[in-house]
Amino acid sequence: MEIIGNGFLARHLAPLSTEHSGTTVLAAGVPTHPLPDTEHQRETRLVDDTIQHCLRRDRMLVFFSTVSMYGGPGGPGDESGPPVASTRYGQHKLDLERMIKASGARHLILRLGYVLGPDEPGFRLLAALLTQVLAGRVRVQRGARRDMLHVSDFVTVVDALLRTGVCDETVNVASGDCVEVTTIVRHLEHRLGVSAQWQVTDNSIEHCPSVRKLRRLIPEVDRLGFGPGYHRTAIDRYLAAARTVDAVRTEGTGNP
């Protein structure tokens, strides 16, 4: 496997670098939103360059898209229906998906839920919520929902999908446990033994993908514990991976 990128997902996929010859994984895209147009343009050029690389060498391109395109009103949350992008980021990724499909390159488009895990950047959801909770004040959008997937399970799913030989498909990669962000914050408070002051805002978006196709393609995902309650396990693994909860609490509050 050829991995383009050196960020969070690329680092965790590195153990698969000796597997899946003939596959190029593009893990160097726009990491968050909102970002300036220059970042979207950079990723568009990168995707085009990678398409040409794969066409020249007859390689399959694995592209990481987003379930954010399911956030619009009436969006079905599955791969077969027309996506209804509710954010610039979602529309940007959808445009890139269309570019890849029209290119003629062999491809596998993976629409990712929120992948969390050790050493994730501080701007990402769980790291940001953890910092806020430990600081005693957390900002939460009323009704916002996210599907969480631990990065080690993400790697297992990517590996399993590539082993099936699936090609020229779009697949949601998520846990099927799409919960309100308020539920995530409450679990963090419980695990850390703290109670933060909440600032609740409106204008929330639900990013809830279907995982029916994923389960059909690789039934073994059932052994990963996906479904109701998975988010608690994923968060607990996140907290336990690199440090104890006491160490996280001390670091977050600034105590020596």
C-alpha positions as CSV (number, residue, x, y, z in Angstrom):
1,M,0.0,0.0,0.0
2,E,1.3,3.4,-1.0
3,I,0.2,6.0,1.6
4,I,0.2,9.7,0.6
5,G,0.3,11.9,3.7
6,N,1.8,12.0,7.2
7,G,-1.1,13.1,9.3
8,F,-3.3,11.3,11.9
9,L,-4.9,8.7,9.6
10,A,-1.7,8.2,7.6
11,R,0.3,7.4,10.7
12,H,-2.3,4.8,11.9
13,L,-2.5,3.2,8.5
14,A,1.3,2.8,8.3
15,P,1.3,-0.8,9.6
16,L,-0.6,-1.7,6.4
17,S,2.1,-0.3,4.1
18,T,3.4,-3.7,3.3
19,E,-0.1,-5.0,2.3
20,H,-2.4,-4.4,-0.6
21,S,0.1,-3.8,-3.4
22,G,-1.4,-1.8,-6.3
23,T,-3.3,0.5,-3.9
24,T,-2.7,4.2,-3.2
25,V,-4.3,5.7,-0.2
26,L,-4.7,9.5,-0.2
27,A,-4.6,10.6,3.4
28,A,-3.5,14.2,3.0
29,G,-6.6,16.1,2.4
30,V,-8.3,19.1,4.0
31,P,-8.4,18.1,7.7
32,T,-11.2,20.4,9.0
33,H,-13.6,23.2,8.2
34,P,-14.1,26.1,7.7
35,L,-10.9,26.7,5.9
36,P,-10.0,29.2,3.2
37,D,-10.6,28.4,-0.5
38,T,-6.8,28.0,-1.0
39,E,-6.9,24.8,1.1
40,H,-9.8,23.4,-0.9
41,Q,-7.9,24.3,-4.1
42,R,-4.7,22.6,-2.7
43,E,-6.7,19.4,-2.1
44,T,-8.3,19.5,-5.5
45,R,-4.8,19.8,-7.1
46,L,-3.6,16.9,-4.9
47,V,-6.5,14.7,-5.9
48,D,-6.0,15.4,-9.6
49,D,-2.2,14.7,-9.3
50,T,-3.0,11.4,-7.5
51,I,-5.6,10.4,-10.1
52,Q,-3.0,10.9,-12.8
53,H,-0.5,8.9,-10.8
54,C,-2.9,6.0,-10.4
55,L,-3.9,6.1,-14.1
56,R,-0.3,5.9,-15.2
57,R,0.5,3.0,-13.0
58,D,-2.8,1.2,-12.9
59,R,-3.3,1.6,-9.2
60,M,-6.5,1.8,-7.2
61,L,-7.1,5.1,-5.4
62,V,-8.6,5.0,-1.9
63,F,-10.0,8.4,-1.2
64,F,-11.3,9.6,2.3
65,S,-14.5,11.5,1.9
66,T,-16.9,12.5,4.7
67,V,-20.3,11.7,6.0
68,S,-20.9,15.4,6.4
69,M,-22.7,15.4,3.1
70,Y,-25.6,13.6,4.9
71,G,-26.3,16.6,7.1
72,G,-28.8,18.3,4.9
73,P,-32.6,18.1,5.2
74,G,-33.9,14.9,3.8
75,G,-30.5,13.3,3.4
76,P,-30.9,9.5,3.5
77,G,-27.6,8.7,5.1
78,D,-26.8,5.9,2.7
79,E,-24.5,5.6,-0.3
80,S,-27.3,5.0,-2.9
81,G,-29.3,8.1,-2.4
82,P,-28.4,11.6,-3.6
83,P,-26.2,13.3,-1.0
84,V,-27.5,16.6,0.4
85,A,-24.4,18.5,1.5
86,S,-25.1,21.0,4.3
87,T,-21.6,22.5,4.6
88,R,-18.9,23.8,2.2
89,Y,-16.7,21.0,3.4
90,G,-19.3,18.4,2.5
91,Q,-19.9,19.9,-0.9
92,H,-16.1,20.2,-1.5
93,K,-15.7,16.4,-0.7
94,L,-18.7,15.6,-2.9
95,D,-17.1,17.5,-5.8
96,L,-13.9,15.6,-5.4
97,E,-15.8,12.3,-5.3
98,R,-17.4,13.2,-8.7
99,M,-14.0,14.1,-10.1
100,I,-12.6,10.7,-9.1
101,K,-15.5,8.8,-10.5
102,A,-15.3,10.7,-13.8
103,S,-11.6,10.1,-14.2
104,G,-11.7,6.4,-15.1
105,A,-9.3,5.6,-12.3
106,R,-10.0,2.5,-10.3
107,H,-11.1,3.8,-6.9
108,L,-12.7,3.1,-3.5
109,I,-14.3,6.1,-1.9
110,L,-14.7,5.9,1.9
111,R,-17.1,8.3,3.5
112,L,-15.8,8.6,7.1
113,G,-17.6,9.2,10.3
114,Y,-15.6,10.9,13.1
115,V,-12.5,8.9,13.5
116,L,-10.9,9.4,17.0
117,G,-7.8,8.0,18.6
118,P,-4.4,8.6,20.2
119,D,-2.5,11.7,19.1
120,E,-5.4,13.2,17.2
121,P,-5.0,16.9,16.5
122,G,-6.3,19.3,19.1
123,F,-8.8,20.9,16.8
124,R,-10.8,17.7,16.3
125,L,-14.0,17.1,18.1
126,L,-13.1,14.8,21.0
127,A,-9.8,16.5,21.7
128,A,-11.5,19.9,21.7
129,L,-14.4,18.7,23.9
130,L,-11.9,17.2,26.3
131,T,-10.0,20.4,26.6
132,Q,-13.2,22.4,27.2
133,V,-14.6,20.0,29.8
134,L,-11.3,20.1,31.7
135,A,-11.3,23.9,31.6
136,G,-14.8,23.9,33.1
137,R,-16.7,25.4,30.2
138,V,-18.0,23.5,27.1
139,R,-19.8,24.7,24.1
140,V,-22.4,22.3,22.6
141,Q,-24.8,22.6,19.7
142,R,-28.3,21.5,20.6
143,G,-29.3,18.4,18.7
144,A,-25.9,17.9,17.0
145,R,-25.1,14.2,16.4
146,R,-21.9,12.4,15.4
147,D,-21.0,8.8,14.5
148,M,-17.7,8.0,16.3
149,L,-15.2,5.3,15.2
150,H,-12.0,4.5,17.0
151,V,-9.0,4.7,14.7
152,S,-7.8,1.1,15.4
153,D,-11.2,-0.1,14.2
154,F,-11.0,2.2,11.2
155,V,-7.7,0.5,10.2
156,T,-9.3,-2.9,10.6
157,V,-12.2,-1.9,8.4
158,V,-10.0,-0.4,5.7
159,D,-7.9,-3.6,5.7
160,A,-10.9,-5.8,5.5
161,L,-12.5,-3.8,2.6
162,L,-9.3,-4.0,0.6
163,R,-9.0,-7.7,1.2
164,T,-12.5,-8.2,-0.3
165,G,-11.3,-6.7,-3.6
166,V,-14.1,-4.2,-3.6
167,C,-13.5,-1.5,-6.3
168,D,-15.3,1.4,-7.9
169,E,-17.6,1.7,-4.9
170,T,-18.5,4.3,-2.3
171,V,-18.8,3.0,1.3
172,N,-19.7,4.7,4.6
173,V,-17.1,3.8,7.2
174,A,-18.7,4.4,10.6
175,S,-19.9,2.5,13.7
176,G,-23.7,3.0,13.3
177,D,-23.8,4.6,16.8
178,C,-24.7,8.1,15.9
179,V,-25.2,10.0,19.2
180,E,-25.9,13.5,20.4
181,V,-22.8,15.5,21.2
182,T,-24.4,16.2,24.6
183,T,-24.2,12.5,25.3
184,I,-20.5,12.5,24.4
185,V,-19.9,15.4,26.8
186,R,-21.8,13.7,29.6
187,H,-19.7,10.6,29.2
188,L,-16.5,12.7,29.3
189,E,-17.6,14.4,32.5
190,H,-18.4,11.0,34.0
191,R,-15.1,9.5,33.1
192,L,-13.1,12.6,34.2
193,G,-15.0,13.2,37.4
194,V,-15.7,16.8,36.5
195,S,-18.8,18.9,35.8
196,A,-18.4,21.7,33.3
197,Q,-20.6,24.7,32.6
198,W,-22.5,24.2,29.3
199,Q,-23.0,26.9,26.7
200,V,-25.7,25.5,24.4
201,T,-26.1,26.9,20.9
202,D,-28.5,26.2,18.0
203,N,-27.9,25.6,14.3
204,S,-26.9,22.0,14.8
205,I,-26.2,19.4,12.1
206,E,-26.7,15.7,12.2
207,H,-24.1,13.6,10.4
208,C,-25.6,10.1,10.7
209,P,-24.6,7.6,8.0
210,S,-26.1,4.2,7.3
211,V,-23.7,1.2,7.8
212,R,-25.9,-1.3,6.0
213,K,-23.6,-1.5,3.0
214,L,-20.5,-1.8,5.2
215,R,-22.0,-4.7,7.1
216,R,-23.0,-6.4,3.9
217,L,-19.5,-6.1,2.4
218,I,-17.6,-7.1,5.6
219,P,-20.0,-8.9,8.0
220,E,-17.0,-9.4,10.4
221,V,-17.4,-5.7,11.6
222,D,-20.0,-7.1,13.9
223,R,-17.2,-8.5,16.0
224,L,-15.9,-4.9,16.6
225,G,-18.9,-4.1,18.8
226,F,-20.5,-1.5,16.5
227,G,-23.9,-0.3,17.3
228,P,-25.6,1.3,20.4
229,G,-23.1,2.2,23.1
230,Y,-20.0,1.9,20.9
231,H,-19.2,5.5,21.4
232,R,-18.5,4.9,25.2
233,T,-16.1,2.2,24.4
234,A,-14.3,4.3,21.8
235,I,-14.0,7.3,24.2
236,D,-12.7,5.1,27.0
237,R,-10.1,3.6,24.6
238,Y,-9.1,7.1,23.6
239,L,-8.6,8.2,27.2
240,A,-6.8,5.1,28.2
241,A,-4.5,4.8,25.2
242,A,-1.7,7.2,26.1
243,R,-2.2,8.3,29.7
244,T,-4.4,7.7,32.7
245,V,-7.5,9.8,33.3
246,D,-5.8,11.4,36.3
247,A,-2.9,12.5,34.1
248,V,-5.3,13.9,31.5
249,R,-7.2,15.8,34.2
250,T,-4.0,17.3,35.7
251,E,-2.6,18.3,32.3
252,G,-5.9,19.9,31.2
253,T,-6.3,22.0,34.4
254,G,-2.7,23.2,34.3
255,N,-1.8,21.7,37.7
256,P,1.9,20.6,38.2
